[in-house]
Amino acid sequence: MTSDRKDEGTPAAAAPRKDAPARVPGQGGGATPVLRLEAVRKTFGRTVVLRDVDLEVAPHTVTALIGASGSGKSTLLRCANLLEEIDDGAIFLDGEEITDPRADPDTVRRRIGVVFQAYNLFPHMTVLDNITLAPRRVHGEPRARAEERARELLERLGLGGKAGEYPDRLSGGQQQRVAIVRALAGRPRLLLLDEITAALDPELVGEVLGVVRDLKEEGMTMVLATHEMGFARDVADQVCFLDGGVVLERGTAAQVFGDPREERTRRFLRRLVEAGRL
């Protein structure tokens, strides 16, 4: 996306800090990032939701977006999938600018899987039909091939006997796992997960997070916005703390959770500890 932003009033770039964030595993080794955001800005009316966000996601890594509600985590994911149009900056998928006006959003979305906190399953369709709808209609897969992959994924995620069920016959955790299967059915290059446990009862959270952990072990590249701090600490290769639409701090999970550099990050984590959530 071509920027019309002028440089007047923009402070000169600061010299690199000596205490720069710890290198994220898999980054800096020459591999093209799966996802890259450059100076991405997004506003809603007069409210700036994302402020010149830079982000790189290396292949086969998990990036966790943490921060208070309203910090911009979900908007960042929606921009990455072109569900929201950015106002400035650029977004790249495997080195190709997907915010270029000439890019086809539908083609881009075929390479990105998204799971939201609301399951968004079609209630009048069976689990199998929910999963195979996009592969058949969007990707043009024959029904037999789409159903074969869907059944394989359902089996892997512990839902082998649920293909013929309707969503209202499933628990919340099962519905969210079906939503993950649906996102995986299109063989995405990148998986975006937006607060996928937020609508679940506490006893169902573990089964969904277990699926994400398994996907990490299989090498799926993921970006997840989450309030599950313990899980982010355990599974993420890179953690980004957002505050007021800015990536205020980033680094490895050990660095951000164990030795945060910014006072705002320390306050955020301290409140979570006091609330028994970390």
N, C-alpha and C positions, 0 to 999 in steps of 0.2 A: 504494500500500500504506500503510495507516494505521500510524503509528509509535506504539509504546507506551513508547518510551524516555524516561526522565525526564531532567531537565536538571541534577539535583543533581551538583555536582562538575565540571560542564563549564566550562572556562575561558571567560572573556569573549572575544568576537571581537576579534582584534588589528586595529589600524588598518592600512589598506592600505599596503604597502611602496612606497617611492618608486621602487625598481627592479623594479616589477611586470613579469611576463613580457611579451615582445613580443606585440602583437596578431596573432592567427592570421588569415591572409587568409580573407575570407568570413564572419568572425564580427564581431559587434558592429554589424552593419549593419541590424538589424531583422528579418532572416529567421528564421523558427522553426527551431531546430536539428532535424535529422533524428533525432538521438539525444541524450537528456539524462539523466544520472544525478545524483540529488540525495541526498547523504549515504547512499550505499548501503553497507550492512554485510552481510558474509556470514561465517558461522562453520561450521567442521566440528568438532563436539564442542566442546572448549575452545580450539581454535585459531581465531583471527581471521584470515581470509584476505583480506578486504577491509575497510578501516577508513574508514568515512564518506567514500566516494569521490564526488567531484563531477566531472562531465565533460560537455562539450558538443561535438557534432560537427555542423558546419555543412554545408548541402547542397553537393554536388559537391567535397568535400574528402576528403583522406586523413589519418587519424590513426594514427600508429604508436605502439604500446605497447612500450616497451623495459624491460629490467631483467633481473636474474638469474633463473634457474630458481627457481620457488617464490615469486616476488614478487606473484603474483595476476593475471597477464595473461590466462591462459586462463580462469580463473574469472570474470573480468570479462566476457569474451565470452560465456561460457555463461549468465551471469545476464542479459545483454542480450537473449539469445534465449529466455529463460525455460526453459532446460534445467536451471538451478539456481534454486531459490526463495531470494530474498533474505530476510534476517532483519530488516532495517530500511531505511528510506529509500524511494525511489521511482524508477522508470524510465519515461521518456516516449519515444514514437515519434511524430514529427510533432505534438508537443504533447498527445498523448493518453496518459494513464497506463496503461501495459500491465501494471503490477504491481498494479493495482486487482483485488481478488478477483473482480469481476464481468467482467473481461476474459477473452475466450476465447483460451487460448494457441495453439490451432491456427490461429485467424484471424490472430493476431499473426505467427506463424512464416511464414505465406504471404507476408508483406511483407519478410521478412529471409532472405537467403541466407547459408549458412554453409559454409565449406570447412575441414576439419580436416587435421592433418598426416598422418593415415592416410586413404587414399583412400576407404575404405568403399563401394566399388562392389560390386554383387551379382555374384559370379563366374559364376553360371549364366545371366546375362542379357547380351545384346549391349550395346555402347555405346549404341546408339539406344534400346533399351528401358530402360537405366539412366537416361537423360536424360529420357525422356518419361513415366516412371512417375508422378512427382509431379504434373506438369501434368495428366495424364489422371485420376488417382485423387483428387487433392486439389483441383485447380482446376477440374476438370470440362471440360477442353478436349477437343474431338474429336480422335481419333487423328491425322487428316490434318494438322490445324493444329499439333499438338504436334510431329509429326515434321518438318514444314516448318521450324519455328523451330529445332529441334534441329540439323537439317542446316545451316542458316544459321550457327548459332553454331560448329558444328564446323569449317566452312569458314573462318570468321574466325580461329579459334584454330589453324589449320594442321593440322586433323585430318579434312579432308574425305573422305578415303578410309577412315576407320576406323569408320564407323557400324555395319557388320556384324560387327566384330571382338568377341572376348570379352576381358575385362580382362587375363587372364593372357598374352595375346598382345601386350600393349603394354608399353613401357618405363615406368619409374616416372614420368618427366616427362610422358609421354603420359597416364598414368592420372590424374595430378594435374590436368592440363588438362581431362580429361573431367569430373573432380569440379567444376572451376570452371564448365564449361559447364552441368552439372546444376544448380548453384546459380543460374546466370543464367537458366535456362530458365523459371523462375517469375516473371520480370520483377520482381526484388526492389527495394524502395526503398533497402535498405541491405545491404551485403555485409560479412560478418565473416570474417576470414581468420586461422586459428590455426596459426602456425608451419608454413605450407604447404610449406616447403622442407626441414623438419627430417629427413624420411625419405628424401630424395633424395641420389643420388650427386652429388658436386660439379659434374660436367660437365653435369648436368641442371638445376641450380638456375637458370641464366641464362634458359632457355626459359620457365620458369614465372614468374619475375619480370618477364620481358618482357610476358607477358600482363597482369599487374597494372599495369604501366606504361601499356599500351594502354587498359585500362579507366579509368585516371585521366584520360587525354586525352579519353575519351568522356564524362567527367563523372560516373562512378559514385561514389557516396558509400561510403567504405570505412573500416573499422577493422581494423588488422592487428597481431597480436602477432608479433614477429619478433626473431631473433637476427642477421639480416642488416643490420648497422649501416650499411654503406655504402649499401645500397638505401634504408633508412629515411631517411638523410640526404638522398638525392637525390629521393625521391618524395613524402615526407610534407609536408603543410601544417602539421600540428601533431604534436609529439612529446611523449609523456608518459612520464616515467621513474618506474616503480613500484619501491618498496622496502618490504618488509614489509607489503604490502597497502595502502600509502598512495601516492597520486600525489604524490611528493616534489617533482617539478619538471615544468613544462610550458611550452611555448612553440613558436616556429617551429623548424624543423630547424636553421637557422643559429644561433639563440640557444642551443639545448640542446647541440648538438654543438660549436659554436665558442666559446661563452662561458657555460658552465654556472655557475649561481649557488651551487648546493649542493655542499658538500665531498663528500658521498656520491656525487653524480653524477660529479664530477671523478675520484674514485677508480675508479668503474666504467668510465668511458671510458678512463682511463689504462691500466687492465689490458688492455682490448681492444687498445689501440695497441701495448702491449708484446707481446701475443700475435699481432700482425700481422693482426688482424681488423677494423681500422678505419684 
